[in-house]
Amino acid sequence: MTTLAELPIWTLLTRPSLEALLSRDGSMPEAIKIAADLHDVSVADAPLLALTRLMIQRAQALDGLTLTATGALSRIDVRAFFDEMTWPGYDKANVLVMNKALNEADVMPVEITRRIAQDLKLLRKRERRLLASKAGTMLVRENQAAALFRQLFATTFWEINLAYFDRVPLEAWPQNHIGIVLWCLSVAGHEWFKAEDLIRTCTVWDDTLDEGPLDFAGFAFESRVLRPLTWFGLMETRLEGEDDVPDWRRARQYRKTALFDRALRFEVQMNNPSGVSH
């Protein structure tokens, strides 16, 4: 017999609360709020914000970033961002070993940031140049870090198809119910965990996931939820085990940062089963 402790965490929520965490129009649900009192200093150094600002500032300084025929950033611009960026769980030394020249597709953080900035219209294309827009010019200011955080967060999780970047054939799962996943992680993500530890308790499981390779769901959960949260400074990551063990043999772990609970607010109600307190 299945016990309450073995059930997905979202079963603790009332049905109206579950529905309120789902997006109906492709925008962030109103049940999820970014804290109004979020201090700029607490989010300004988040990796995605920092790299977005670098792109906008370089576009301003050079009167635009150079684009290739396919719309990607030029190697010169890619290398400039690569040298300056800091990205959690990203091995820059290994990237340089594997690539003699850096195209945008070789540097995932640069490609992701450029696409998100364009979707948010912080950068606009003019012929073969990518220019800083009026919105980008405004949001790059130091006192606008919190506003930039809010816009990037909503765009990344509710407007960008993160499946594009991992190529796992699972369509939109679990991004299609990311609001529910985020609430579950707010409850369960305090201690260090691996993706497989919380995947079934923090997502709405689809039975078709059991039909494919065992690691597809775990990889999608990590690449579409856990890693993106590190881009915002909402989760931190580390490799399990001793430093003298090769990285490829060490599992990656995650846990919430203090910013997670400071930045995200959930307007939900929980069921109150007998014998359960939360």
N, C-alpha and C positions, 0 to 999 in steps of 0.2 A: 504494500500500500504506500502511495506517495505521501510524504509528510509535507507540511507547509514549508519547512526549511529547504526542501528540495525543489520547490516550485520557483519559477522565474520571479524576480523581485517585483516586477511590474504588477503581479497579481495582488499586491498589497494596496494598489490604488483603486479608487472607485472608477466605474466605467466612464462617467463624464470627465474625470480627470485624464484618463487614458486618451479619450477623444480630443481633449483640449491640447494634448501634447503632439498631436498629429497635424501636419500642415495640409491644408485643403487647397491652397492657391500657390504653392511654391515659395512661400515666405515663412519666416520664423514665427511659430505659433505665439499667440499673445500670452499663453500660460508660461512662457519662458521669458524672463526679463534679464537684461544686463543691468547691473546695479547702477543706480543714478549717482551714487556717491563714490564711484570708482575713481580713485586718484590716478592721474595721468602717469605718475612715476611708477606705479605698479604694473603697468602694461606696456610702457614705451619700449622696453627692451625685449619684448616677445619676438622670437625669430622672424615670424611672418611680417610683423609690423616693421621691424628694423630693415629687412630686405626690401619691403615695399617703399620705404622712405629712401633707401639708397637708389632705387630705380628712378623714382620721381626726381630726386635731386640731381642725378646724373643727366636725366633727360632735360632738366632745366639748364644745367651748366653747358651742355653740348648742343643745345637747340634740337634735342631729339636723339633717340637711340636708333641705331641702324638696324634695319630688318633684312632678312634674306628673302628670296623669291617666294618662299613658302610661309612667310610671316613670322618666322622665328627670329630671335635676337642674333646679332652677328657674333662671331667668335671673340672679337675684341671686347664687346660689352659683357659677354658671358664670363670671360676670364676676369674682368674687373670685378664683377659681383662675386664670383667664386672666391677670389682672394680675400675679400672683405667680410663675407658672410660667416655667421655662426649658426649651425643647424643641428638640433639634437639627434643623436644616433646616426649621424652622417659622417662617413669616413673619407675625408677629403684626400688623404694620402693615398688610399686605395684607388680613388677615382683617377688620380694623376698617374698611377702605375698602369692603369687599364687604358688610358686615353692619351695619345700624343698631343692632340688638339682637342679643345673642349667646344663641342657644339651644344646648343641649348638642350637637345634631347639627352645629352650625356650628364647634365647637371639638373637632376629632378627639382631641387628647391627653386632654381632660377626659372625653369619652365612653369612650375605651378604658380609662383608669385606673379610672373608676367601675365599668365592667363587670368588669374583672379583680378589683378589690377585692371586689365582691359575690360573684363566683364563688369566690373564696378565703375568703369569709365573714369578711372583715375589717370589712365593713359589712353590717348586716342591716336589712331593711325592716320597718317597723311602720306600717301604714296609709299615710299620705302623708309619712312621715319615713324617713330613712336614718340609722340609729344606728351608733355605733362598737360593735363586738362585743368580747367579752372577749379574743379573739385579736388583734383590731386594737389594742386598748388596750395589750396587752403588746408587740406588735411595733413600735409607734410609738416605743418608748423608744430612745434613742440607742445603747445597747449591744446592741440587737437588729438592727442594720442588716444584718449578714451573714445572719442567719436570715430576715429579710424578703426579701433578695435571692434566696436559694435558693427560697423559696416562690413569689415572683413569677415567677422565671425558669421554673420547672417548669410553672406554670399557664399562662403566656403561650404557650409553644411547644408544649406537649403537651395542654392542656385547652381553651384558647380557640380558636375557629375564626377565625383571622385573615383568612380570605377574606371574612368578613362586612363588614370595613371597607373593602375595595377594590372589591368587586362584580365582580371579573374572573371570568368563567365558566370557571374551571379547577378547580373543586371544591377539593380539599385540596392540590394540588401547589404547591410542593415541601414543604409542611409535613408531609406524610405520611411523609417520610423525613428529617426535620430533623436527626436525629442524624448521619446521613451527611454532610449539607450542612455542619454545624458542624465536623466533623472536617476536611473538605476545606478550609474557610476557615482553619482553624488552620494548614494547610500552605501555602496559597496567598495569604493575605490580608495579607502584610507590606507591600506597596507599594500606592500609590494605584491604584485600578481603578474602572471603571464596571461597572454590573450586567452588561452584555452581554459584558464581557471574561471573566468567570468562570462565566457561567450554564451552559454546556455541560460544563465540567470539574468543577463543584462540585455538580451535581444529577444525579439519575437521570432522564435525558431520556425523555419519553413521545412517541412518534411522532405522537400526535394533536395535539401542540403545533404541528407544522408545518402543520396544516390551517387554523388560525385566523389572525387578524391577527398580524403579525410582532412587535408590541410587547407582546402579552398576556403571554407568558412572562417577558420582561424586567421588566415592571411587577409581576408577581406575585412574582418573585424579590426585587425591591427592597422591596415593601411587606410581604411576609410573612417575610423573613429579614433583609435588610440594615438597613432602618429600625428594626425592633424591637431589633436588637442595639445600635443607638445609644441606645435608651431605657435600656439597662443600663450604658452607658459602655464596652461591649465593642468598639465600632467608633466611629470619628469620620468626619465627612463634611464635604465642601467643594464649592464650585462651581468647575468648570474654567474657565480663561481669566481675562481681565482684569476688574477691578472695574467698568470703565466700559461693559462689554457688558451689555445687559439680562439679568436672571436667566433668563428663559425661553429664551434662546439659549445658555445655559451648561449643559453636562452635569454631573450630580452624581457625585462620586467618593466612594469609601469606602476605609478601610483599618483593620486591627486596631489597637486600642490595646494598651498594655502589660498592661492588666488582663485582656485576653482569655486570654492564656497563663497568667497568674497564677491566674485564677478557674476555668478549665475544664481538666479532666484527662480524658483518653481512655484507657481500658484496652483497647487494640487491638494487633494484630500485623500486620506488613506482609509481603507476599510479598517475595522477594529475587531478582528476575529478573537474569540475568547482565548485567553492565555497568551496573547501576543502583544508585546509592547514594542514601540519603535521610536 
